[in-house]
Amino acid sequence: TPSSGAGNPPSGPGDTTPPVTTLTLTGTQGDNGWYTAPVDFSLDATDGESGVASITAEFTDSPVGPLPPSTVAGETFSATLSLSGTSTMSYYATDVAGNSESPGQASILLDLEDPTIAITSPGNGAIFDLGDVVLGDYSCADSMSGVEACDGPVADGAALDTATPGTHAFSVTAVD
């Protein structure tokens, strides 16, 4: 039986089958396919004939533009993605006989930024007389994954309760 060296599986002219790579993404998943914390990815390749020589991965699109390909020897390629935005990754494995699989592709959506909240009314520390008509005026924004919820004690544009004396708090929460 021909051998490609100590510890390597045999390789011969009969290996025409490319390896197969599986992508695994691990991270905190938010809504609508967006991750909300850095994403660990693992590429695991198998080849039943000559064995896996290497795995190549590259980000063809990312928040900072295309990134050059990176190739590692062996059956596993692991890394962490920590750039907010949409990243498109292309990957493939090559076996010891030189066969490469067709590239796989995945889009990873990562939003590490909290949504912003703007409260126009009531102003911080504002004082009102009993019965004054005061409308809540606020908004929420998120430039990555969008705003899933923007909630205050009243709907935006609705009147606040000024019929009850005392100190009242006005806070808004946003979820992306």
Disulfide bonds with the S-S distance in Angstrom:
Cys140-Cys150 1.98
